[in-house]
Amino acid sequence: MTPPFSTFHDAADPTGFCISDGEVTVGVCTDTGMVTSAMMPCLSRCDALVLESNHCPVMLENGPYPEFLKQRIADKNRGGHLSNQAASNVLSELCPDLSVAVLAHLSEKNNTPEKALLTARETLSSSSHDVTLEVGLQHAVTRTIEV
């Protein structure tokens, strides 16, 4: 097993991880305001990845949260949360080796599963690699995914 890696979030020692059985590697990277170059070596080995796709910036800006919280979520430099576009950009970098991506940690107030999927599909549309996209919902079990 690869050791856990630090994520970039304003919490006490947040971590992501990659687990492998020697044939398939699955990664989990949530609670991060950005995916740093230090995280990419682990994530680039993944066949499947659970990746934060927390918010739509327009919904966040126009949403019900107080201004300080909106700034905290959107501020990648202080360890906020990945927007749909930021998550999709990471997926496009990982695309050649990635077969499954589960978009996770979606905000109930500042995102929708449809927006997260649409952003990822639009970003990945120029890729010739076929990545299966799923959304991990907060109040429902995601279907079983074989890698």
N, CA, C and O atoms as a GROMACS GRO file, in nm:
protein
  588
    1MET      N    1   0.085  -0.118   0.000
    1MET     CA    2   0.000   0.000   0.000
    1MET      C    3   0.088   0.123   0.000
    1MET      O    4   0.189   0.130   0.071
    2THR      N    5   0.051   0.219  -0.078
    2THR     CA    6   0.119   0.348  -0.080
    2THR      C    7   0.081   0.424   0.046
    2THR      O    8  -0.035   0.420   0.087
    3PRO      N    9   0.175   0.493   0.108
    3PRO     CA   10   0.139   0.568   0.228
    3PRO      C   11   0.038   0.679   0.195
    3PRO      O   12   0.035   0.727   0.082
    4PRO      N   13  -0.043   0.719   0.292
    4PRO     CA   14  -0.136   0.828   0.269
    4PRO      C   15  -0.060   0.954   0.227
    4PRO      O   16   0.057   0.970   0.260
    5PHE      N   17  -0.128   1.041   0.155
    5PHE     CA   18  -0.068   1.168   0.116
    5PHE      C   19  -0.151   1.281   0.176
    5PHE      O   20  -0.271   1.267   0.196
    6SER      N   21  -0.085   1.392   0.202
    6SER     CA   22  -0.155   1.508   0.258
    6SER      C   23  -0.239   1.575   0.151
    6SER      O   24  -0.194   1.593   0.038
    7THR      N   25  -0.361   1.611   0.188
    7THR     CA   26  -0.444   1.692   0.100
    7THR      C   27  -0.431   1.836   0.146
    7THR      O   28  -0.375   1.864   0.252
    8PHE      N   29  -0.482   1.926   0.066
    8PHE     CA   30  -0.466   2.069   0.092
    8PHE      C   31  -0.600   2.124   0.140
    8PHE      O   32  -0.681   2.171   0.061
    9HIS      N   33  -0.620   2.118   0.272
    9HIS     CA   34  -0.748   2.159   0.329
    9HIS      C   35  -0.723   2.221   0.466
    9HIS      O   36  -0.624   2.190   0.531
   10ASP      N   37  -0.812   2.310   0.508
   10ASP     CA   38  -0.794   2.378   0.636
   10ASP      C   39  -0.850   2.294   0.751
   10ASP      O   40  -0.942   2.335   0.822
   11ALA      N   41  -0.791   2.178   0.767
   11ALA     CA   42  -0.828   2.087   0.876
   11ALA      C   43  -0.699   2.027   0.933
   11ALA      O   44  -0.591   2.047   0.877
   12ALA      N   45  -0.711   1.956   1.042
   12ALA     CA   46  -0.594   1.895   1.105
   12ALA      C   47  -0.550   1.772   1.026
   12ALA      O   48  -0.616   1.668   1.031
   13ASP      N   49  -0.439   1.783   0.956
   13ASP     CA   50  -0.375   1.674   0.883
   13ASP      C   51  -0.469   1.593   0.794
   13ASP      O   52  -0.479   1.471   0.810
   14PRO      N   53  -0.537   1.658   0.701
   14PRO     CA   54  -0.624   1.584   0.609
   14PRO      C   55  -0.541   1.498   0.514
   14PRO      O   56  -0.432   1.538   0.472
   15THR      N   57  -0.592   1.381   0.481
   15THR     CA   58  -0.516   1.291   0.396
   15THR      C   59  -0.604   1.226   0.289
   15THR      O   60  -0.726   1.214   0.303
   16GLY      N   61  -0.538   1.187   0.183
   16GLY     CA   62  -0.596   1.104   0.079
   16GLY      C   63  -0.515   0.976   0.076
   16GLY      O   64  -0.412   0.965   0.142
   17PHE      N   65  -0.562   0.879  -0.002
   17PHE     CA   66  -0.487   0.754  -0.006
   17PHE      C   67  -0.513   0.680  -0.136
   17PHE      O   68  -0.611   0.704  -0.206
   18CYS      N   69  -0.423   0.588  -0.165
   18CYS     CA   70  -0.434   0.498  -0.279
   18CYS      C   71  -0.412   0.357  -0.226
   18CYS      O   72  -0.319   0.333  -0.149
   19ILE      N   73  -0.497   0.265  -0.268
   19ILE     CA   74  -0.487   0.126  -0.225
   19ILE      C   75  -0.479   0.040  -0.350
   19ILE      O   76  -0.552   0.061  -0.447
   20SER      N   77  -0.390  -0.058  -0.346
   20SER     CA   78  -0.372  -0.147  -0.461
   20SER      C   79  -0.370  -0.292  -0.416
   20SER      O   80  -0.320  -0.324  -0.308
   21ASP      N   81  -0.424  -0.379  -0.500
   21ASP     CA   82  -0.412  -0.522  -0.475
   21ASP      C   83  -0.302  -0.582  -0.562
   21ASP      O   84  -0.290  -0.704  -0.572
   22GLY      N   85  -0.223  -0.498  -0.623
   22GLY     CA   86  -0.116  -0.541  -0.713
   22GLY      C   87  -0.156  -0.536  -0.858
   22GLY      O   88  -0.071  -0.535  -0.947
   23GLU      N   89  -0.286  -0.534  -0.884
   23GLU     CA   90  -0.336  -0.524  -1.021
   23GLU      C   91  -0.415  -0.397  -1.045
   23GLU      O   92  -0.402  -0.334  -1.150
   24VAL      N   93  -0.496  -0.360  -0.948
   24VAL     CA   94  -0.582  -0.242  -0.960
   24VAL      C   95  -0.552  -0.148  -0.844
   24VAL      O   96  -0.536  -0.191  -0.730
   25THR      N   97  -0.546  -0.019  -0.875
   25THR     CA   98  -0.523   0.082  -0.772
   25THR      C   99  -0.642   0.177  -0.768
   25THR      O  100  -0.686   0.228  -0.870
   26VAL      N  101  -0.692   0.199  -0.647
   26VAL     CA  102  -0.805   0.289  -0.625
   26VAL      C  103  -0.759   0.400  -0.532
   26VAL      O  104  -0.694   0.374  -0.430
   27GLY      N  105  -0.792   0.524  -0.567
   27GLY     CA  106  -0.754   0.638  -0.484
   27GLY      C  107  -0.875   0.713  -0.432
   27GLY      O  108  -0.983   0.708  -0.491
   28VAL      N  109  -0.855   0.782  -0.321
   28VAL     CA  110  -0.958   0.868  -0.262
   28VAL      C  111  -0.893   1.001  -0.230
   28VAL      O  112  -0.794   1.007  -0.156
   29CYS      N  113  -0.949   1.106  -0.286
   29CYS     CA  114  -0.894   1.240  -0.264
   29CYS      C  115  -1.009   1.338  -0.247
   29CYS      O  116  -1.063   1.390  -0.345
   30THR      N  117  -1.046   1.362  -0.123
   30THR     CA  118  -1.150   1.459  -0.092
   30THR      C  119  -1.095   1.556   0.012
   30THR      O  120  -0.984   1.538   0.063
   31ASP      N  121  -1.174   1.658   0.043
   31ASP     CA  122  -1.132   1.762   0.136
   31ASP      C  123  -0.996   1.819   0.096
   31ASP      O  124  -0.899   1.812   0.171
   32THR      N  125  -0.995   1.875  -0.023
   32THR     CA  126  -0.874   1.941  -0.072
   32THR      C  127  -0.913   2.061  -0.157
   32THR      O  128  -1.005   2.052  -0.238
   33GLY      N  129  -0.844   2.170  -0.139
   33GLY     CA  130  -0.871   2.289  -0.219
   33GLY      C  131  -0.800   2.288  -0.352
   33GLY      O  132  -0.835   2.363  -0.443
   34MET      N  133  -0.700   2.202  -0.363
   34MET     CA  134  -0.629   2.185  -0.489
   34MET      C  135  -0.560   2.050  -0.487
   34MET      O  136  -0.536   1.991  -0.381
   35VAL      N  137  -0.528   2.002  -0.605
   35VAL     CA  138  -0.447   1.882  -0.616
   35VAL      C  139  -0.307   1.930  -0.650
   35VAL      O  140  -0.284   1.986  -0.757
   36THR      N  141  -0.215   1.909  -0.559
   36THR     CA  142  -0.079   1.960  -0.573
   36THR      C  143   0.007   1.864  -0.654
   36THR      O  144  -0.030   1.748  -0.676
   37SER      N  145   0.122   1.912  -0.696
   37SER     CA  146   0.214   1.826  -0.770
   37SER      C  147   0.264   1.710  -0.683
   37SER      O  148   0.302   1.606  -0.736
   38ALA      N  149   0.263   1.727  -0.552
   38ALA     CA  150   0.303   1.618  -0.463
   38ALA      C  151   0.199   1.506  -0.458
   38ALA      O  152   0.234   1.392  -0.428
   39MET      N  153   0.072   1.536  -0.487
   39MET     CA  154  -0.033   1.436  -0.486
   39MET      C  155  -0.039   1.358  -0.617
   39MET      O  156  -0.081   1.241  -0.618
   40MET      N  157   0.001   1.420  -0.724
   40MET     CA  158  -0.017   1.361  -0.857
   40MET      C  159   0.052   1.227  -0.878
   40MET      O  160  -0.007   1.140  -0.944
   41PRO      N  161   0.174   1.203  -0.827
   41PRO     CA  162   0.234   1.072  -0.850
   41PRO      C  163   0.148   0.956  -0.801
   41PRO      O  164   0.139   0.852  -0.867
   42CYS      N  165   0.086   0.972  -0.686
   42CYS     CA  166  -0.001   0.868  -0.634
   42CYS      C  167  -0.127   0.857  -0.720
   42CYS      O  168  -0.165   0.747  -0.760
   43LEU      N  169  -0.190   0.970  -0.748
   43LEU     CA  170  -0.315   0.968  -0.824
   43LEU      C  171  -0.296   0.919  -0.967
   43LEU      O  172  -0.386   0.860  -1.026
   44SER      N  173  -0.179   0.944  -1.022
   44SER     CA  174  -0.155   0.902  -1.161
   44SER      C  175  -0.143   0.750  -1.174
   44SER      O  176  -0.147   0.698  -1.286
   45ARG      N  177  -0.128   0.679  -1.064
   45ARG     CA  178  -0.124   0.533  -1.067
   45ARG      C  179  -0.262   0.470  -1.053
   45ARG      O  180  -0.276   0.348  -1.060
   46CYS      N  181  -0.364   0.552  -1.035
   46CYS     CA  182  -0.498   0.501  -1.008
   46CYS      C  183  -0.570   0.453  -1.134
   46CYS      O  184  -0.563   0.515  -1.240
   47ASP      N  185  -0.637   0.340  -1.118
   47ASP     CA  186  -0.729   0.291  -1.220
   47ASP      C  187  -0.868   0.348  -1.194
   47ASP      O  188  -0.945   0.371  -1.288
   48ALA      N  189  -0.899   0.372  -1.068
   48ALA     CA  190  -1.025   0.431  -1.026
   48ALA      C  191  -0.996   0.535  -0.919
   48ALA      O  192  -0.904   0.519  -0.838
   49LEU      N  193  -1.075   0.642  -0.919
   49LEU     CA  194  -1.049   0.751  -0.826
   49LEU      C  195  -1.180   0.811  -0.777
   49LEU      O  196  -1.269   0.841  -0.856
   50VAL      N  197  -1.190   0.826  -0.645
   50VAL     CA  198  -1.297   0.902  -0.582
   50VAL      C  199  -1.238   1.041  -0.560
   50VAL      O  200  -1.144   1.058  -0.483
   51LEU      N  201  -1.294   1.140  -0.629
   51LEU     CA  202  -1.238   1.275  -0.627
   51LEU      C  203  -1.344   1.378  -0.590
   51LEU      O  204  -1.455   1.377  -0.643
   52GLU      N  205  -1.308   1.465  -0.499
   52GLU     CA  206  -1.397   1.574  -0.461
   52GLU      C  207  -1.434   1.659  -0.583
   52GLU      O  208  -1.348   1.694  -0.664
   53SER      N  209  -1.561   1.690  -0.594
   53SER     CA  210  -1.613   1.784  -0.694
   53SER      C  211  -1.719   1.864  -0.619
   53SER      O  212  -1.839   1.849  -0.642
   54ASN      N  213  -1.673   1.949  -0.529
   54ASN     CA  214  -1.756   2.005  -0.423
   54ASN      C  215  -1.859   2.108  -0.468
   54ASN      O  216  -1.974   2.102  -0.425
   55HIS      N  217  -1.819   2.201  -0.554
   55HIS     CA  218  -1.913   2.311  -0.579
   55HIS      C  219  -1.905   2.366  -0.721
   55HIS      O  220  -1.805   2.355  -0.791
   56CYS      N  221  -2.016   2.427  -0.758
   56CYS     CA  222  -2.025   2.508  -0.879
   56CYS      C  223  -1.999   2.652  -0.833
   56CYS      O  224  -2.073   2.702  -0.748
   57PRO      N  225  -1.897   2.718  -0.886
   57PRO     CA  226  -1.867   2.854  -0.839
   57PRO      C  227  -1.984   2.952  -0.850
   57PRO      O  228  -1.999   3.039  -0.764
   58VAL      N  229  -2.065   2.940  -0.953
   58VAL     CA  230  -2.181   3.030  -0.969
   58VAL      C  231  -2.283   3.003  -0.860
   58VAL      O  232  -2.336   3.097  -0.799
   59MET      N  233  -2.311   2.875  -0.834
   59MET     CA  234  -2.406   2.843  -0.726
   59MET      C  235  -2.352   2.887  -0.591
   59MET      O  236  -2.427   2.935  -0.507
   60LEU      N  237  -2.221   2.870  -0.569
   60LEU     CA  238  -2.161   2.913  -0.443
   60LEU      C  239  -2.176   3.063  -0.426
   60LEU      O  240  -2.218   3.110  -0.320
   61GLU      N  241  -2.141   3.138  -0.530
   61GLU     CA  242  -2.149   3.284  -0.523
   61GLU      C  243  -2.292   3.333  -0.496
   61GLU      O  244  -2.312   3.429  -0.420
   62ASN      N  245  -2.390   3.268  -0.556
   62ASN     CA  246  -2.529   3.310  -0.543
   62ASN      C  247  -2.606   3.234  -0.435
   62ASN      O  248  -2.726   3.254  -0.417
   63GLY      N  249  -2.536   3.147  -0.363
   63GLY     CA  250  -2.601   3.060  -0.265
   63GLY      C  251  -2.624   3.125  -0.131
   63GLY      O  252  -2.594   3.243  -0.112
   64PRO      N  253  -2.677   3.047  -0.036
   64PRO     CA  254  -2.721   3.101   0.093
   64PRO      C  255  -2.611   3.116   0.198
   64PRO      O  256  -2.638   3.170   0.306
   65TYR      N  257  -2.490   3.072   0.171
   65TYR     CA  258  -2.386   3.077   0.273
   65TYR      C  259  -2.342   3.221   0.300
   65TYR      O  260  -2.347   3.306   0.211
   66PRO      N  261  -2.299   3.249   0.423
   66PRO     CA  262  -2.244   3.382   0.452
   66PRO      C  263  -2.113   3.402   0.374
   66PRO      O  264  -2.046   3.306   0.337
   67GLU      N  265  -2.079   3.525   0.352
   67GLU     CA  266  -1.964   3.559   0.267
   67GLU      C  267  -1.834   3.494   0.315
   67GLU      O  268  -1.756   3.446   0.233
   68PHE      N  269  -1.810   3.492   0.446
   68PHE     CA  270  -1.684   3.433   0.496
   68PHE      C  271  -1.676   3.285   0.459
   68PHE      O  272  -1.567   3.236   0.429
   69LEU      N  273  -1.787   3.215   0.461
   69LEU     CA  274  -1.787   3.073   0.429
   69LEU      C  275  -1.770   3.051   0.279
   69LEU      O  276  -1.702   2.958   0.237
   70LYS      N  277  -1.832   3.136   0.199
   70LYS     CA  278  -1.813   3.128   0.054
   70LYS      C  279  -1.665   3.146   0.020
   70LYS      O  280  -1.611   3.074  -0.064
   71GLN      N  281  -1.601   3.242   0.084
   71GLN     CA  282  -1.459   3.267   0.059
   71GLN      C  283  -1.374   3.149   0.104
   71GLN      O  284  -1.278   3.112   0.035
   72ARG      N  285  -1.407   3.091   0.216
   72ARG     CA  286  -1.331   2.974   0.266
   72ARG      C  287  -1.341   2.858   0.170
   72ARG      O  288  -1.240   2.794   0.140
   73ILE      N  289  -1.459   2.830   0.121
   73ILE     CA  290  -1.479   2.717   0.029
   73ILE      C  291  -1.405   2.741  -0.103
   73ILE      O  292  -1.342   2.649  -0.156
   74ALA      N  293  -1.413   2.860  -0.155
   74ALA     CA  294  -1.355   2.891  -0.286
   74ALA      C  295  -1.205   2.915  -0.283
   74ALA      O  296  -1.141   2.911  -0.388
   75ASP      N  297  -1.149   2.941  -0.166
   75ASP     CA  298  -1.007   2.979  -0.157
   75ASP      C  299  -0.917   2.857  -0.159
   75ASP      O  300  -0.891   2.796  -0.055
   76LYS      N  301  -0.869   2.822  -0.278
   76LYS     CA  302  -0.782   2.705  -0.290
   76LYS      C  303  -0.648   2.727  -0.220
   76LYS      O  304  -0.584   2.630  -0.180
   77ASN      N  305  -0.605   2.851  -0.206
   77ASN     CA  306  -0.475   2.879  -0.144
   77ASN      C  307  -0.476   2.856   0.007
   77ASN      O  308  -0.371   2.836   0.068
   78ARG      N  309  -0.594   2.858   0.067
   78ARG     CA  310  -0.604   2.833   0.211
   78ARG      C  311  -0.662   2.694   0.238
   78ARG      O  312  -0.684   2.658   0.353
   79GLY      N  313  -0.685   2.618   0.134
   79GLY     CA  314  -0.733   2.481   0.155
   79GLY      C  315  -0.882   2.468   0.157
   79GLY      O  316  -0.938   2.403   0.246
   80GLY      N  317  -0.949   2.529   0.061
   80GLY     CA  318  -1.095   2.517   0.052
   80GLY      C  319  -1.138   2.383  -0.004
   80GLY      O  320  -1.098   2.278   0.046
   81HIS      N  321  -1.220   2.388  -0.108
   81HIS     CA  322  -1.271   2.267  -0.171
   81HIS      C  323  -1.259   2.278  -0.322
   81HIS      O  324  -1.264   2.388  -0.378
   82LEU      N  325  -1.244   2.163  -0.388
   82LEU     CA  326  -1.234   2.163  -0.534
   82LEU      C  327  -1.368   2.197  -0.597
   82LEU      O  328  -1.472   2.141  -0.561
   83SER      N  329  -1.364   2.288  -0.692
   83SER     CA  330  -1.483   2.317  -0.772
   83SER      C  331  -1.500   2.206  -0.875
   83SER      O  332  -1.411   2.124  -0.895
   84ASN      N  333  -1.615   2.204  -0.940
   84ASN     CA  334  -1.638   2.107  -1.047
   84ASN      C  335  -1.531   2.118  -1.155
   84ASN      O  336  -1.479   2.016  -1.202
   85GLN      N  337  -1.498   2.240  -1.195
   85GLN     CA  338  -1.400   2.257  -1.301
   85GLN      C  339  -1.260   2.214  -1.257
   85GLN      O  340  -1.188   2.151  -1.334
   86ALA      N  341  -1.222   2.248  -1.135
   86ALA     CA  342  -1.091   2.206  -1.086
   86ALA      C  343  -1.081   2.054  -1.081
   86ALA      O  344  -0.978   1.997  -1.120
   87ALA      N  345  -1.186   1.988  -1.034
   87ALA     CA  346  -1.186   1.841  -1.031
   87ALA      C  347  -1.177   1.784  -1.172
   87ALA      O  348  -1.103   1.689  -1.196
   88SER      N  349  -1.251   1.842  -1.263
   88SER     CA  350  -1.250   1.795  -1.402
   88SER      C  351  -1.114   1.814  -1.467
   88SER      O  352  -1.071   1.731  -1.547
   89ASN      N  353  -1.047   1.923  -1.434
   89ASN     CA  354  -0.912   1.945  -1.487
   89ASN      C  355  -0.814   1.838  -1.437
   89ASN      O  356  -0.728   1.792  -1.512
   90VAL      N  357  -0.828   1.800  -1.311
   90VAL     CA  358  -0.744   1.694  -1.256
   90VAL      C  359  -0.772   1.563  -1.330
   90VAL      O  360  -0.680   1.492  -1.368
   91LEU      N  361  -0.900   1.533  -1.349
   91LEU     CA  362  -0.936   1.410  -1.421
   91LEU      C  363  -0.878   1.408  -1.562
   91LEU      O  364  -0.834   1.304  -1.610
   92SER      N  365  -0.878   1.522  -1.628
   92SER     CA  366  -0.824   1.526  -1.764
   92SER      C  367  -0.674   1.499  -1.765
   92SER      O  368  -0.622   1.440  -1.860
   93GLU      N  369  -0.603   1.540  -1.660
   93GLU     CA  370  -0.460   1.510  -1.651
   93GLU      C  371  -0.435   1.362  -1.624
   93GLU      O  372  -0.335   1.306  -1.668
   94LEU      N  373  -0.527   1.299  -1.552
   94LEU     CA  374  -0.512   1.158  -1.516
   94LEU      C  375  -0.572   1.064  -1.620
   94LEU      O  376  -0.554   0.943  -1.614
   95CYS      N  377  -0.643   1.121  -1.714
   95CYS     CA  378  -0.724   1.046  -1.809
   95CYS      C  379  -0.658   0.927  -1.878
   95CYS      O  380  -0.724   0.824  -1.889
   96PRO      N  381  -0.537   0.933  -1.925
   96PRO     CA  382  -0.485   0.818  -2.000
   96PRO      C  383  -0.489   0.686  -1.924
   96PRO      O  384  -0.507   0.580  -1.986
   97ASP      N  385  -0.474   0.689  -1.793
   97ASP     CA  386  -0.469   0.565  -1.716
   97ASP      C  387  -0.593   0.539  -1.633
   97ASP      O  388  -0.611   0.430  -1.580
   98LEU      N  389  -0.678   0.637  -1.620
   98LEU     CA  390  -0.794   0.628  -1.533
   98LEU      C  391  -0.912   0.564  -1.608
   98LEU      O  392  -0.942   0.603  -1.720
   99SER      N  393  -0.977   0.466  -1.545
   99SER     CA  394  -1.092   0.405  -1.611
   99SER      C  395  -1.224   0.443  -1.545
   99SER      O  396  -1.328   0.444  -1.611
  100VAL      N  397  -1.221   0.476  -1.414
  100VAL     CA  398  -1.342   0.512  -1.342
  100VAL      C  399  -1.313   0.631  -1.251
  100VAL      O  400  -1.211   0.635  -1.182
  101ALA      N  401  -1.405   0.728  -1.251
  101ALA     CA  402  -1.396   0.840  -1.158
  101ALA      C  403  -1.532   0.857  -1.091
  101ALA      O  404  -1.635   0.863  -1.157
  102VAL      N  405  -1.529   0.866  -0.959
  102VAL     CA  406  -1.649   0.893  -0.882
  102VAL      C  407  -1.636   1.034  -0.826
  102VAL      O  408  -1.546   1.061  -0.746
  103LEU      N  409  -1.724   1.122  -0.868
  103LEU     CA  410  -1.724   1.259  -0.819
  103LEU      C  411  -1.792   1.259  -0.683
  103LEU      O  412  -1.906   1.212  -0.670
  104ALA      N  413  -1.723   1.310  -0.582
  104ALA     CA  414  -1.770   1.296  -0.445
  104ALA      C  415  -1.764   1.427  -0.369
  104ALA      O  416  -1.713   1.528  -0.418
  105HIS      N  417  -1.818   1.423  -0.248
  105HIS     CA  418  -1.817   1.537  -0.156
  105HIS      C  419  -1.885   1.658  -0.219
  105HIS      O  420  -1.840   1.772  -0.202
  106LEU      N  421  -1.995   1.634  -0.292
  106LEU     CA  422  -2.072   1.741  -0.354
  106LEU      C  423  -2.148   1.818  -0.247
  106LEU      O  424  -2.211   1.759  -0.158
  107SER      N  425  -2.143   1.949  -0.256
  107SER     CA  426  -2.219   2.034  -0.165
  107SER      C  427  -2.368   2.020  -0.199
  107SER      O  428  -2.407   2.021  -0.316
  108GLU      N  429  -2.450   2.007  -0.096
  108GLU     CA  430  -2.594   2.001  -0.119
  108GLU      C  431  -2.653   2.137  -0.154
  108GLU      O  432  -2.759   2.145  -0.216
  109LYS      N  433  -2.586   2.243  -0.114
  109LYS     CA  434  -2.637   2.379  -0.139
  109LYS      C  435  -2.573   2.445  -0.261
  109LYS      O  436  -2.634   2.532  -0.322
  110ASN      N  437  -2.452   2.404  -0.296
  110ASN     CA  438  -2.375   2.476  -0.398
  110ASN      C  439  -2.335   2.390  -0.517
  110ASN      O  440  -2.239   2.421  -0.588
  111ASN      N  441  -2.408   2.282  -0.538
  111ASN     CA  442  -2.377   2.194  -0.649
  111ASN      C  443  -2.496   2.104  -0.675
  111ASN      O  444  -2.587   2.093  -0.593
  112THR      N  445  -2.495   2.040  -0.789
  112THR     CA  446  -2.591   1.933  -0.819
  112THR      C  447  -2.514   1.821  -0.887
  112THR      O  448  -2.411   1.847  -0.950
  113PRO      N  449  -2.561   1.699  -0.875
  113PRO     CA  450  -2.495   1.590  -0.946
  113PRO      C  451  -2.489   1.616  -1.098
  113PRO      O  452  -2.391   1.582  -1.164
  114GLU      N  453  -2.594   1.675  -1.150
  114GLU     CA  454  -2.598   1.704  -1.294
  114GLU      C  455  -2.490   1.803  -1.334
  114GLU      O  456  -2.425   1.784  -1.437
  115LYS      N  457  -2.470   1.907  -1.256
  115LYS     CA  458  -2.366   2.006  -1.287
  115LYS      C  459  -2.227   1.945  -1.279
  115LYS      O  460  -2.142   1.971  -1.364
  116ALA      N  461  -2.203   1.865  -1.177
  116ALA     CA  462  -2.072   1.801  -1.161
  116ALA      C  463  -2.043   1.709  -1.280
  116ALA      O  464  -1.934   1.712  -1.337
  117LEU      N  465  -2.142   1.627  -1.318
  117LEU     CA  466  -2.124   1.536  -1.431
  117LEU      C  467  -2.106   1.611  -1.563
  117LEU      O  468  -2.019   1.577  -1.643
  118LEU      N  469  -2.187   1.712  -1.585
  118LEU     CA  470  -2.178   1.789  -1.709
  118LEU      C  471  -2.041   1.855  -1.723
  118LEU      O  472  -1.981   1.850  -1.830
  119THR      N  473  -1.992   1.914  -1.616
  119THR     CA  474  -1.861   1.978  -1.621
  119THR      C  475  -1.752   1.875  -1.653
  119THR      O  476  -1.666   1.900  -1.737
  120ALA      N  477  -1.758   1.761  -1.587
  120ALA     CA  478  -1.658   1.657  -1.613
  120ALA      C  479  -1.668   1.606  -1.756
  120ALA      O  480  -1.566   1.589  -1.823
  121ARG      N  481  -1.789   1.582  -1.803
  121ARG     CA  482  -1.806   1.533  -1.940
  121ARG      C  483  -1.756   1.634  -2.043
  121ARG      O  484  -1.690   1.596  -2.140
  122GLU      N  485  -1.788   1.761  -2.022
  122GLU     CA  486  -1.741   1.864  -2.115
  122GLU      C  487  -1.589   1.874  -2.116
  122GLU      O  488  -1.529   1.886  -2.222
  123THR      N  489  -1.528   1.868  -2.000
  123THR     CA  490  -1.382   1.879  -1.990
  123THR      C  491  -1.315   1.757  -2.052
  123THR      O  492  -1.212   1.770  -2.119
  124LEU      N  493  -1.372   1.640  -2.031
  124LEU     CA  494  -1.312   1.516  -2.081
  124LEU      C  495  -1.350   1.484  -2.225
  124LEU      O  496  -1.298   1.388  -2.282
  125SER      N  497  -1.439   1.562  -2.284
  125SER     CA  498  -1.487   1.531  -2.420
  125SER      C  499  -1.375   1.534  -2.524
  125SER      O  500  -1.385   1.466  -2.626
  126SER      N  501  -1.271   1.612  -2.501
  126SER     CA  502  -1.160   1.618  -2.597
  126SER      C  503  -1.064   1.500  -2.582
  126SER      O  504  -0.975   1.480  -2.664
  127SER      N  505  -1.083   1.424  -2.476
  127SER     CA  506  -0.996   1.309  -2.452
  127SER      C  507  -1.045   1.189  -2.533
  127SER      O  508  -1.165   1.166  -2.545
  128SER      N  509  -0.952   1.114  -2.586
  128SER     CA  510  -0.990   0.995  -2.661
  128SER      C  511  -1.008   0.876  -2.567
  128SER      O  512  -1.051   0.769  -2.610
  129HIS      N  513  -0.976   0.894  -2.440
  129HIS     CA  514  -0.988   0.786  -2.342
  129HIS      C  515  -1.127   0.788  -2.281
  129HIS      O  516  -1.180   0.894  -2.249
  130ASP      N  517  -1.185   0.673  -2.266
  130ASP     CA  518  -1.321   0.662  -2.213
  130ASP      C  519  -1.316   0.639  -2.062
  130ASP      O  520  -1.277   0.531  -2.017
  131VAL      N  521  -1.355   0.738  -1.986
  131VAL     CA  522  -1.358   0.730  -1.840
  131VAL      C  523  -1.504   0.716  -1.797
  131VAL      O  524  -1.588   0.796  -1.836
  132THR      N  525  -1.532   0.614  -1.718
  132THR     CA  526  -1.666   0.599  -1.662
  132THR      C  527  -1.681   0.698  -1.548
  132THR      O  528  -1.601   0.699  -1.455
  133LEU      N  529  -1.784   0.782  -1.556
  133LEU     CA  530  -1.808   0.883  -1.453
  133LEU      C  531  -1.931   0.847  -1.371
  133LEU      O  532  -2.035   0.809  -1.425
  134GLU      N  533  -1.917   0.859  -1.242
  134GLU     CA  534  -2.027   0.836  -1.148
  134GLU      C  535  -2.028   0.952  -1.049
  134GLU      O  536  -1.929   1.023  -1.034
  135VAL      N  537  -2.140   0.969  -0.981
  135VAL     CA  538  -2.148   1.067  -0.874
  135VAL      C  539  -2.181   0.992  -0.745
  135VAL      O  540  -2.276   0.915  -0.740
  136GLY      N  541  -2.102   1.017  -0.643
  136GLY     CA  542  -2.130   0.961  -0.511
  136GLY      C  543  -2.223   1.055  -0.438
  136GLY      O  544  -2.185   1.166  -0.401
  137LEU      N  545  -2.345   1.010  -0.418
  137LEU     CA  546  -2.446   1.093  -0.350
  137LEU      C  547  -2.434   1.080  -0.199
  137LEU      O  548  -2.388   0.979  -0.148
  138GLN      N  549  -2.476   1.185  -0.130
  138GLN     CA  550  -2.463   1.185   0.016
  138GLN      C  551  -2.562   1.093   0.086
  138GLN      O  552  -2.531   1.038   0.192
  139HIS      N  553  -2.680   1.076   0.028
  139HIS     CA  554  -2.785   1.003   0.097
  139HIS      C  555  -2.831   0.879   0.021
  139HIS      O  556  -2.943   0.832   0.038
  140ALA      N  557  -2.742   0.826  -0.062
  140ALA     CA  558  -2.775   0.706  -0.138
  140ALA      C  559  -2.648   0.626  -0.162
  140ALA      O  560  -2.538   0.682  -0.168
  141VAL      N  561  -2.663   0.498  -0.176
  141VAL     CA  562  -2.550   0.411  -0.203
  141VAL      C  563  -2.521   0.414  -0.353
  141VAL      O  564  -2.612   0.401  -0.436
  142THR      N  565  -2.395   0.433  -0.387
  142THR     CA  566  -2.354   0.430  -0.528
  142THR      C  567  -2.355   0.287  -0.575
  142THR      O  568  -2.329   0.194  -0.498
  143ARG      N  569  -2.386   0.268  -0.702
  143ARG     CA  570  -2.390   0.133  -0.756
  143ARG      C  571  -2.252   0.069  -0.744
  143ARG      O  572  -2.151   0.139  -0.733
  144THR      N  573  -2.247  -0.061  -0.745
  144THR     CA  574  -2.121  -0.133  -0.742
  144THR      C  575  -2.050  -0.111  -0.874
  144THR      O  576  -2.108  -0.125  -0.981
  145ILE      N  577  -1.922  -0.076  -0.865
  145ILE     CA  578  -1.843  -0.046  -0.984
  145ILE      C  579  -1.729  -0.146  -0.991
  145ILE      O  580  -1.653  -0.162  -0.895
  146GLU      N  581  -1.718  -0.213  -1.103
  146GLU     CA  582  -1.606  -0.306  -1.122
  146GLU      C  583  -1.497  -0.237  -1.202
  146GLU      O  584  -1.524  -0.168  -1.301
  147VAL      N  585  -1.374  -0.255  -1.158
  147VAL     CA  586  -1.261  -0.194  -1.226
  147VAL      C  587  -1.176  -0.303  -1.288
  147VAL      O  588  -1.074  -0.274  -1.350
   0.00000   0.00000   0.00000
